[in-house]
Amino acid sequence: MNLKVKFSKSGKVVNWDDSVDNLLELAEEHDATIESDCRQGYCGTCKTRLVSGEVNMEITDGLEDEGI
Protein backbone atom coordinates (compact mmCIF):
# COMPACT_ATOMS: atom_id res chain seq x y z
CA MET A 1 0.00 0.00 0.00
CA ASN A 2 1.47 3.34 -1.06
CA LEU A 3 0.03 6.02 1.24
CA LYS A 4 1.56 9.44 1.71
CA VAL A 5 1.18 11.42 4.92
CA LYS A 6 1.81 15.16 4.98
CA PHE A 7 2.57 16.75 8.34
CA SER A 8 1.36 20.30 7.72
CA LYS A 9 3.27 22.07 10.49
CA SER A 10 6.64 20.65 9.49
CA GLY A 11 5.82 20.38 5.79
CA LYS A 12 7.22 16.84 5.73
CA VAL A 13 5.66 14.32 3.36
CA VAL A 14 6.43 10.68 4.13
CA ASN A 15 5.23 7.29 3.00
CA TRP A 16 3.17 5.30 5.48
CA ASP A 17 5.30 2.58 6.99
CA ASP A 18 3.50 -0.61 8.06
CA SER A 19 6.16 -1.17 10.72
CA VAL A 20 4.63 1.62 12.86
CA ASP A 21 1.43 1.20 14.84
CA ASN A 22 0.10 4.74 14.58
CA LEU A 23 0.52 8.26 13.24
CA LEU A 24 2.38 9.43 16.34
CA GLU A 25 5.08 6.79 15.82
CA LEU A 26 5.36 7.71 12.14
CA ALA A 27 5.74 11.38 13.04
CA GLU A 28 8.45 10.61 15.59
CA GLU A 29 10.40 8.49 13.11
CA HIS A 30 10.48 11.45 10.72
CA ASP A 31 11.06 14.27 13.24
CA ALA A 32 7.57 15.72 12.79
CA THR A 33 6.48 16.86 16.24
CA ILE A 34 3.05 15.91 17.55
CA GLU A 35 2.38 16.76 21.18
CA SER A 36 1.55 13.64 23.20
CA ASP A 37 1.07 12.46 26.76
CA CYS A 38 -0.49 9.03 27.38
CA ARG A 39 0.71 7.56 24.04
CA GLN A 40 -2.39 5.36 23.83
CA GLY A 41 -5.07 7.72 22.49
CA TYR A 42 -7.00 8.04 25.74
CA CYS A 43 -6.17 11.62 26.76
CA GLY A 44 -6.54 13.36 23.37
CA THR A 45 -3.27 15.31 23.63
CA CYS A 46 -2.01 13.94 20.30
CA LYS A 47 -5.23 14.85 18.47
CA THR A 48 -4.50 16.11 14.97
CA ARG A 49 -6.74 17.36 12.17
CA LEU A 50 -7.32 15.22 9.10
CA VAL A 51 -7.27 17.47 6.04
CA SER A 52 -8.11 14.80 3.46
CA GLY A 53 -8.33 11.05 3.15
CA GLU A 54 -9.50 8.49 5.68
CA VAL A 55 -8.33 7.32 9.05
CA ASN A 56 -8.92 4.11 10.98
CA MET A 57 -8.93 4.69 14.75
CA GLU A 58 -9.14 1.80 17.18
CA ILE A 59 -9.37 4.05 20.26
CA THR A 60 -11.39 7.27 20.28
CA ASP A 61 -11.66 7.78 24.06
CA GLY A 62 -9.73 11.07 23.96
CA LEU A 63 -12.11 12.67 21.43
CA GLU A 64 -15.49 14.31 21.62
CA ASP A 65 -18.07 13.19 19.02
CA GLU A 66 -17.28 16.13 16.71
CA GLY A 67 -13.58 15.25 16.86
CA ILE A 68 -14.16 11.78 15.47
C-alpha positions as semicolon CSV with decimal commas, in nm:
position;residue;x (nm);y (nm);z (nm)
1;M;0,000;0,000;0,000
2;N;0,147;0,334;-0,106
3;L;0,003;0,602;0,124
4;K;0,156;0,944;0,171
5;V;0,118;1,142;0,492
6;K;0,181;1,516;0,498
7;F;0,257;1,675;0,834
8;S;0,136;2,030;0,772
9;K;0,327;2,207;1,049
10;S;0,664;2,065;0,949
11;G;0,582;2,038;0,579
12;K;0,722;1,684;0,573
13;V;0,566;1,432;0,336
14;V;0,643;1,068;0,413
15;N;0,523;0,729;0,300
16;W;0,317;0,530;0,548
17;D;0,530;0,258;0,699
18;D;0,350;-0,061;0,806
19;S;0,616;-0,117;1,072
20;V;0,463;0,162;1,286
21;D;0,143;0,120;1,484
22;N;0,010;0,474;1,458
23;L;0,052;0,826;1,324
24;L;0,238;0,943;1,634
25;E;0,508;0,679;1,582
26;L;0,536;0,771;1,214
27;A;0,574;1,138;1,304
28;E;0,845;1,061;1,559
29;E;1,040;0,849;1,311
30;H;1,048;1,145;1,072
31;D;1,106;1,427;1,324
32;A;0,757;1,572;1,279
33;T;0,648;1,686;1,624
34;I;0,305;1,591;1,755
35;E;0,238;1,676;2,118
36;S;0,155;1,364;2,320
37;D;0,107;1,246;2,676
38;C;-0,049;0,903;2,738
39;R;0,071;0,756;2,404
40;Q;-0,239;0,536;2,383
41;G;-0,507;0,772;2,249
42;Y;-0,700;0,804;2,574
43;C;-0,617;1,162;2,676
44;G;-0,654;1,336;2,337
45;T;-0,327;1,531;2,363
46;C;-0,201;1,394;2,030
47;K;-0,523;1,485;1,847
48;T;-0,450;1,611;1,497
49;R;-0,674;1,736;1,217
50;L;-0,732;1,522;0,910
51;V;-0,727;1,747;0,604
52;S;-0,811;1,480;0,346
53;G;-0,833;1,105;0,315
54;E;-0,950;0,849;0,568
55;V;-0,833;0,732;0,905
56;N;-0,892;0,411;1,098
57;M;-0,893;0,469;1,475
58;E;-0,914;0,180;1,718
59;I;-0,937;0,405;2,026
60;T;-1,139;0,727;2,028
61;D;-1,166;0,778;2,406
62;G;-0,973;1,107;2,396
63;L;-1,211;1,267;2,143
64;E;-1,549;1,431;2,162
65;D;-1,807;1,319;1,902
66;E;-1,728;1,613;1,671
67;G;-1,358;1,525;1,686
68;I;-1,416;1,178;1,547
